[in-house]
Each structure stands twice: as C-alpha cells, then as structure tokens.
Amino acid sequence: MSLPYFPVVNHTIMMNFIENVLCHFE
C-alpha cells in the first residue's frame, strides 16, 4: 500500500459519507 494512495481513499470515503448524510436529511 503506497502512501499517496491512502488520502485518496480517505477522501472518497468522506465524500461518500457526506453524500449519504445529505441524502438522508433531504
């Protein structure tokens, strides 16, 4: 697992989580 790969995955998970929360509250 290369180091630059982790922030990308972390960012994707955060965006997915935020989208889920927004969809839930709409």
C-alpha positions as CSV (number, residue, x, y, z in Angstrom):
1,M,0.0,0.0,0.0
2,S,1.7,3.2,-1.2
3,L,1.5,6.3,0.9
4,P,-0.1,8.7,-1.7
5,Y,-3.0,6.1,-2.1
6,F,-4.4,6.5,1.4
7,P,-5.5,10.2,1.3
8,V,-7.4,9.4,-2.0
9,V,-9.3,6.6,-0.4
10,N,-9.9,8.6,2.7
11,H,-11.2,11.5,0.7
12,T,-13.5,9.2,-1.3
13,I,-14.9,7.7,1.9
14,M,-15.5,11.1,3.4
15,M,-17.3,12.3,0.2
16,N,-19.4,9.2,0.2
17,F,-20.3,9.6,3.8
18,I,-21.2,13.3,3.3
19,E,-23.4,12.4,0.3
20,N,-25.1,9.7,2.4
21,V,-25.9,12.1,5.2
22,L,-27.2,14.8,2.8
23,C,-29.4,12.2,1.0
24,H,-30.7,11.0,4.4
25,F,-31.7,14.5,5.6
26,E,-33.4,15.5,2.3
